[in-house]
Amino acid sequence: MANLITGRPRVRTAARVRRPGGRFARAVTERGRGRARRNGGPAATMAALLVAGGVGALAEYFFFDRQHGARRRHMVRDRARAALRRRSRDAVRRAKYLEGVAEGVAYKAAHAVPGVGAHNEPPDDITLAQKVESVAFRKAGVPKGQVSVNADNAVIYLRGHLESDAQIEELVRATDAIEGVNGVKNMLHTRPTITKGA
């Protein structure tokens, strides 16, 4: 019984075996020590008992309990699946975030150098009308106050009156030369000259 508790195998010693010369007794003692080393001693036996007890407790908790075993198995299965779903969602979210960061870095890199990766988007109608007022009027040397400028689908409408036909032609030519203008509708006229009758 003492051997079961300590985990030590019974070893024959030289005192029990009375043979002349003592060679046999020493060999039996050496064999016993080798067996004890192979078994791992009391720590290994205790660890094996603890592992076996843990496996038995788990089996009892999940498989041999007839009332609650199935429910416990299903709960563990559902929690494991939920954890996997959460991890996959987090992985997808992380991948999308990193994709957005990479796109942002690529966009910044493409637009850091002037002229590389630039988009030539046509300006909207309001921007185009303002561009005509600032550029075309300056090139034509025409005052802004007498002409109104409207844009509709990149077509510029010029309304109002100017001093001469040459000013009108110059303004129409300067407006048509602006990038993004698809056409010019000229509704300009010259001021009528009032002649004083006799």
Secondary structure, DSSP 8 states (H G I E B T S, - for coil): -HHHHH-------TTTS--TTSHHHHHHHHHHHHHHHHHTHHHHHHHHHHHHHHHHHHHIIIII-TTTHHHHHHHHHHHHHHHHHHHHHHHHHHHHHHHHHHHHHHHHHHHHSTTSS-------HHHHHHHIIIIIHHHHT--GGGEEEEEETTEEEEEEEES-HHHHHHHHHHHHTSTT--EEEEEEEE--------
